[in-house]
């Protein structure tokens, strides 16, 4: 899941991402297709999946993001820091400050389904030497939980990481109690690489922190 601290540090900030030359190729499975849409109709989508589109985050997404950030259930599912309130004014101020710097967005995306902003996902902690990256995702709209939308977004983000950033491995942290997220990651090929016992404090108790990873060779070998 994508913790709030990562959203504030990585997803909202606008910066110039270092480009890596890599060969273009079509998506490999699930009928995924990547497309860059000409900006004829406002804010274009960049990645198109079976159920979701990944696009840049817009200012008009912020009221929905505010709902997600102030939902205790969504915050607990994302792990990370304890739930704390946030005002729309503060969220807009962060967005406007970052957007005012210009340039390009980093490798972070809004997740859209049925014409609605339902969450966000990102690559972060990218190691250009080892060619690895941590990934994070949050589906904030609970109506889309457990229906394959998160899995579709994960698959798009993973293929984007391997195909366009020439990464060798992606990995993530997830709370041990979040079995729904672990099943979604496993369905995309992630395997458990380690477990830190009673590592995090969440919802009044200690929980394990599970590390999961996926190698590019494993991704390309999936049927």
C-alpha positions, 0 to 999 in steps of 0.5 A: 500500500502507499502510505500517506508520508510517501504520497506527500513526499513522492506523489504530490511533488512535481519534479523532473524525472531522469529519463532512461533509454529503453526499448519500446515494447507492448505489454505482455499479459492481461491484455494491457496496452500502454498508450500516450494519448495526445492532450486534446481533451484536458488531462491525458491518461498515460497507461491504460489497463483492463479496468483502470487508467493511470494518469497525472494527479490533478488539482480537482482530484484533491477533494477526493484525496482528502476523503481518502486521507481522512478515512481511518480505514483507508489509512490503516490499510495503507500502513505507515503513520498513524491516521491524522486529520488533514484539511483541504487548505493544507492539501491544496497548498502542498499541491500548488507549491509543488506544481508551481515549480513546473517540470514533469511529474515523477513516476507517480500516478492517479488511478482512474476508473469509471471516470472517477479518481479512486486512488494513487500509485507510485515508484519511489526509492529508486536505486539506479545502480541496483535498478530496483524500486519500491512501489506503493498503491492505495485504492482510496475508494472502498467501493473498488476494494476486492474487485481487481482494480488494485491488481490491474493498477499494480500490473500497469505500474510493474510493467511500466517500471520494467519496460520504461525505467529498465528496472530489474526488480520492484519490491514493497512493504505491506502489513501482515494483517493486510491479507487482501493486499498480499493476495493482490500482490501475489496474483501479480507475481510478488513473493514474500522475501521476509517478515519483520515480526511485530515491527509496526504499531497499527490499530492498537496492536503490533503487526508484522511487516512483510517484504515482497518482491518481483524480478523482471525475469519472473514478470516476463515469464508469467503466462 
